[in-house]
Amino acid sequence: MNPDFWHQRWREGRIGFHQDRPTPLLLKHWPALGVAPGSRVFVPLAGKSLDMAWFAAQGLRVLGVELSRLAVEQFFAERGLQPETRESRYGTHYRAGAIELIHGDAFGLDEAALAECAAVFDRAALIALPPPLRQRYAHELYRRLPPRCQGLLITLEYPQHEKDGPPFSVPEGEVRARYAGDWDVETLERRDILAQQPGFRDEGVTALETVVYRLRRRAAP
Ligand SMILES: C[S@@+](CC[C@H](N)C(=O)[O-])C[C@H]1O[C@@H](n2cnc3c(N)ncnc32)[C@H](O)[C@@H]1O
């Protein structure tokens, strides 16, 4: 997906991926990670996700990155927040309270930008990307996260030939292959969600599962 694809989606308000509440599977599985209060959570391809507000309400700090300025500005406006802004080599940083959202390209973030992130949360980020970008996402971006970083990854699985992405189907074998070099990957839950996703059924999709993984970055050798 090139940036124009996403800019157009935001301009036209075609953001069916956006949820009007925090991700239920985040609420269910995050507490088991035991992420210390005050830790910084990285939210790649953040959109205007309410998950960021939920993290802040848990006493965590958030570093999000999002390509669309509209998404970033809507996130703060919809919470009645007036963020401070500053420029850096990564883009424009918007900050209000515990939430910092960079309007920029996730692939432009380096180790210095991510150094303080003790955790990462991926909902609709890996699965938003076609295979070549998924390779860069896991092998370049995640490799810049610090040792012992941990997080949750939520994916979808369906017969890819039945529908074009995004969202793409990312099978468990691919997740394990992409992350296994640096991360311990544990499957926490696999759930059949076809009945709750009439849009997929209308497009002819015959099977749909969501899978939640716990990721733990191994310490450097
Ligand atoms: C499917 S949406 C998911 C948004 C959010 N995670 C959620 O759960 O609502 C993917 C988002 O990634 C953004 N995006 C795509 N490529 C990006 C990139 N290279 N850097 C930062 N954001 C990107 C898009 O603008 C879009 O808002």
Ligand as a Chemical Component Dictionary entry (heavy atoms), coordinates in Angstrom:
data_LIG
# 
_chem_comp.id                   LIG 
_chem_comp.type                 NON-POLYMER 
_chem_comp.pdbx_formal_charge   0 
_chem_comp.three_letter_code    LIG 
# 
loop_
_chem_comp_atom.comp_id 
_chem_comp_atom.atom_id 
_chem_comp_atom.alt_atom_id 
_chem_comp_atom.type_symbol 
_chem_comp_atom.charge 
_chem_comp_atom.model_Cartn_x 
_chem_comp_atom.model_Cartn_y 
_chem_comp_atom.model_Cartn_z 
_chem_comp_atom.pdbx_ordinal 
LIG C1  C1  C 0  -5.763 -0.399 9.193  1  
LIG S1  S1  S 1  -5.320 1.147  9.896  2  
LIG C2  C2  C 0  -5.199 0.701  11.628 3  
LIG C3  C3  C 0  -5.133 1.867  12.554 4  
LIG C4  C4  C 0  -5.111 1.482  14.053 5  
LIG N1  N1  N 0  -4.038 0.581  14.384 6  
LIG C5  C5  C 0  -6.426 0.919  14.509 7  
LIG O1  O1  O 0  -6.447 -0.168 15.073 8  
LIG O2  O2  O -1 -7.451 1.593  14.302 9  
LIG C6  C6  C 0  -3.629 1.334  9.391  10 
LIG C7  C7  C 0  -3.104 2.734  9.621  11 
LIG O3  O3  O 0  -1.720 2.774  9.331  12 
LIG C8  C8  C 0  -1.403 4.008  8.736  13 
LIG N2  N2  N 0  -0.132 3.779  8.026  14 
LIG C9  C9  C 0  0.048  3.048  6.890  15 
LIG N3  N3  N 0  1.353  3.006  6.570  16 
LIG C10 C10 C 0  2.022  3.711  7.518  17 
LIG C11 C11 C 0  3.396  4.031  7.729  18 
LIG N4  N4  N 0  4.342  3.613  6.894  19 
LIG N5  N5  N 0  3.716  4.775  8.820  20 
LIG C12 C12 C 0  2.746  5.218  9.681  21 
LIG N6  N6  N 0  1.433  4.946  9.512  22 
LIG C13 C13 C 0  1.074  4.207  8.446  23 
LIG C14 C14 C 0  -2.610 4.332  7.866  24 
LIG O4  O4  O 0  -2.731 5.700  7.592  25 
LIG C15 C15 C 0  -3.743 3.805  8.747  26 
LIG O5  O5  O 0  -4.258 4.826  9.578  27 
# 
loop_
_chem_comp_bond.comp_id 
_chem_comp_bond.atom_id_1 
_chem_comp_bond.atom_id_2 
_chem_comp_bond.value_order 
_chem_comp_bond.pdbx_ordinal 
LIG C1  S1  SING 1  
LIG S1  C2  SING 2  
LIG S1  C6  SING 3  
LIG C2  C3  SING 4  
LIG C3  C4  SING 5  
LIG C4  N1  SING 6  
LIG C4  C5  SING 7  
LIG C5  O1  DOUB 8  
LIG C5  O2  SING 9  
LIG C6  C7  SING 10 
LIG C7  O3  SING 11 
LIG C7  C15 SING 12 
LIG O3  C8  SING 13 
LIG C8  N2  SING 14 
LIG C8  C14 SING 15 
LIG N2  C9  SING 16 
LIG N2  C13 SING 17 
LIG C9  N3  DOUB 18 
LIG N3  C10 SING 19 
LIG C10 C11 SING 20 
LIG C10 C13 DOUB 21 
LIG C11 N4  SING 22 
LIG C11 N5  DOUB 23 
LIG N5  C12 SING 24 
LIG C12 N6  DOUB 25 
LIG N6  C13 SING 26 
LIG C14 O4  SING 27 
LIG C14 C15 SING 28 
LIG C15 O5  SING 29 
# 
